Amino acid sequence: MIDYNKILAENPVLESERLVIRPFFMDDVNEVFLYASDDQVTEYLTWSSHTDLAQTEKIVKEVFLGKPGVYAIELKAEQKCIGCIDLRLCPEHDKASFGYVLNRKYWNQGYMSEALQLILNLSFTKLQLNRVEATHFVGNEGSGRVMEKCGMKYEGKGSQEVKIKGNYYDVIRYAILKENWVSLD
Ligand SMILES: CC(C)(COP(=O)(O)OP(=O)(O)OC[C@H]1O[C@@H](n2cnc3c(N)ncnc32)[C@H](O)[C@@H]1OP(=O)(O)O)[C@@H](O)C(=O)NCCC(=O)NCCS
């Protein structure tokens, strides 16, 4: 039986050309608030924009700090946190899903695709998962494009599958299997 938490704890920091993905610190709160308080960033997320810094402080402390699989995305060039990517394990099925969010100032520059590649590589090479899957809502096609760029395949659509902030959304599913992952190492 693979000890996923041990492997995650042994891999707290992953690095690509432009990014370091690493654990959160309380010092990241101001940077997290910048993206978490932006209504355009949270439009297709299940949670609503933060309205004060104390709310962000609580989330960073209680949800991010010391949680294996929750990574701050740090831009090497600016040495600051510009977003978050988190891997959500489902050990029973040797699979995982993930979520991600990025400060709007940095959208469409390939950063999330770079971060997701690191997470997929960790998932298949170190964690030995069989499958990684994710969803996005119709309307948020940029997110699906990130998944596609990382080799994930479209698996279908659930019509008005969820009700988020009072709106029904169609849900698009993507996944990739270990046998289709080409290692970055
Ligand atoms: C989704 C998100 C993480 C993408 O991050 P990013 O760093 O901008 O992603 P990348 O630059 O790696 O790739 C984005 C791709 O989507 C494309 N794209 C952007 N908006 C698009 C749209 N409306 N329709 C189609 N494609 C779109 C970009 O052109 C780019 O593709 P390309 O490289 O082929 O040109 C970012 O927009 C974000 O944080 N959104 C808010 C939070 C969110 O929705 N999270 C996902 C929930 S499922």
The ligand as an SDF file (V2000), in Angstrom:
LIG
                    3D

 48 50  0  0  0  0  0  0  0  0999 V2000
   -8.0030   28.8070  -15.3530 C   0  0  0  0  0  0  0  0  0  0  0  0
   -6.6610   29.4230  -14.9810 C   0  0  0  0  0  0  0  0  0  0  0  0
   -6.0720   28.7130  -13.7910 C   0  0  0  0  0  0  0  0  0  0  0  0
   -5.7140   29.3050  -16.2010 C   0  0  0  0  0  0  0  0  0  0  0  0
   -4.4160   29.7520  -15.8350 O   0  0  0  0  0  0  0  0  0  0  0  0
   -3.4000   30.3220  -16.9160 P   0  0  0  0  0  0  0  0  0  0  0  0
   -2.0430   30.4230  -16.3150 O   0  0  0  0  0  0  0  0  0  0  0  0
   -3.9820   31.5360  -17.5350 O   0  0  0  0  0  0  0  0  0  0  0  0
   -3.4120   29.1400  -17.9970 O   0  0  0  0  0  0  0  0  0  0  0  0
   -2.4150   28.9710  -19.2200 P   0  0  0  0  0  0  0  0  0  0  0  0
   -1.8580   30.3000  -19.6230 O   0  0  0  0  0  0  0  0  0  0  0  0
   -1.4620   27.8850  -18.8990 O   0  0  0  0  0  0  0  0  0  0  0  0
   -3.4050   28.4310  -20.3560 O   0  0  0  0  0  0  0  0  0  0  0  0
   -4.6220   29.0990  -20.6280 C   0  0  0  0  0  0  0  0  0  0  0  0
   -5.1100   28.7180  -22.0080 C   0  0  0  0  0  0  0  0  0  0  0  0
   -6.4980   28.9740  -22.1170 O   0  0  0  0  0  0  0  0  0  0  0  0
   -6.7310   29.7780  -23.2490 C   0  0  0  0  0  0  0  0  0  0  0  0
   -7.9210   30.5650  -22.9630 N   0  0  0  0  0  0  0  0  0  0  0  0
   -8.0640   31.5930  -22.1170 C   0  0  0  0  0  0  0  0  0  0  0  0
   -9.3300   32.0320  -22.1310 N   0  0  0  0  0  0  0  0  0  0  0  0
  -10.0080   31.2210  -22.9880 C   0  0  0  0  0  0  0  0  0  0  0  0
  -11.3580   31.1560  -23.4160 C   0  0  0  0  0  0  0  0  0  0  0  0
  -12.2810   32.0100  -22.9690 N   0  0  0  0  0  0  0  0  0  0  0  0
  -11.7040   30.2020  -24.3060 N   0  0  0  0  0  0  0  0  0  0  0  0
  -10.7780   29.3330  -24.7870 C   0  0  0  0  0  0  0  0  0  0  0  0
   -9.4810   29.3480  -24.3980 N   0  0  0  0  0  0  0  0  0  0  0  0
   -9.1080   30.2900  -23.5160 C   0  0  0  0  0  0  0  0  0  0  0  0
   -5.4670   30.5780  -23.4180 C   0  0  0  0  0  0  0  0  0  0  0  0
   -5.3400   31.1110  -24.7130 O   0  0  0  0  0  0  0  0  0  0  0  0
   -4.4320   29.5010  -23.1240 C   0  0  0  0  0  0  0  0  0  0  0  0
   -4.2830   28.6000  -24.2050 O   0  0  0  0  0  0  0  0  0  0  0  0
   -3.0660   28.7080  -25.2570 P   0  0  0  0  0  0  0  0  0  0  0  0
   -1.8050   28.6240  -24.4460 O   0  0  0  0  0  0  0  0  0  0  0  0
   -3.2770   27.5530  -26.1680 O   0  0  0  0  0  0  0  0  0  0  0  0
   -3.1900   30.0350  -25.9130 O   0  0  0  0  0  0  0  0  0  0  0  0
   -6.8320   30.9360  -14.6450 C   0  0  0  0  0  0  0  0  0  0  0  0
   -7.5030   31.5690  -15.7090 O   0  0  0  0  0  0  0  0  0  0  0  0
   -7.6110   31.1560  -13.3630 C   0  0  0  0  0  0  0  0  0  0  0  0
   -7.0430   31.2210  -12.2690 O   0  0  0  0  0  0  0  0  0  0  0  0
   -8.9600   31.2970  -13.4640 N   0  0  0  0  0  0  0  0  0  0  0  0
   -9.7830   31.5420  -12.2860 C   0  0  0  0  0  0  0  0  0  0  0  0
   -9.8660   30.3350  -11.3610 C   0  0  0  0  0  0  0  0  0  0  0  0
  -10.4020   29.1280  -12.1030 C   0  0  0  0  0  0  0  0  0  0  0  0
  -11.3160   29.2340  -12.9010 O   0  0  0  0  0  0  0  0  0  0  0  0
   -9.8430   27.9400  -11.8040 N   0  0  0  0  0  0  0  0  0  0  0  0
  -10.2110   26.7050  -12.4630 C   0  0  0  0  0  0  0  0  0  0  0  0
  -11.4570   26.1470  -11.9420 C   0  0  0  0  0  0  0  0  0  0  0  0
  -11.9120   24.6690  -12.8260 S   0  0  0  0  0  0  0  0  0  0  0  0
  1  2  1  0
  2  3  1  0
  2  4  1  0
  2 36  1  0
  4  5  1  0
  5  6  1  0
  6  7  2  0
  6  8  1  0
  6  9  1  0
  9 10  1  0
 10 11  2  0
 10 12  1  0
 10 13  1  0
 13 14  1  0
 14 15  1  0
 15 16  1  0
 15 30  1  0
 16 17  1  0
 17 18  1  0
 17 28  1  0
 18 19  1  0
 18 27  1  0
 19 20  2  0
 20 21  1  0
 21 22  1  0
 21 27  2  0
 22 23  1  0
 22 24  2  0
 24 25  1  0
 25 26  2  0
 26 27  1  0
 28 29  1  0
 28 30  1  0
 30 31  1  0
 31 32  1  0
 32 33  2  0
 32 34  1  0
 32 35  1  0
 36 37  1  0
 36 38  1  0
 38 39  2  0
 38 40  1  0
 40 41  1  0
 41 42  1  0
 42 43  1  0
 43 44  2  0
 43 45  1  0
 45 46  1  0
 46 47  1  0
 47 48  1  0
M  END
$$$$
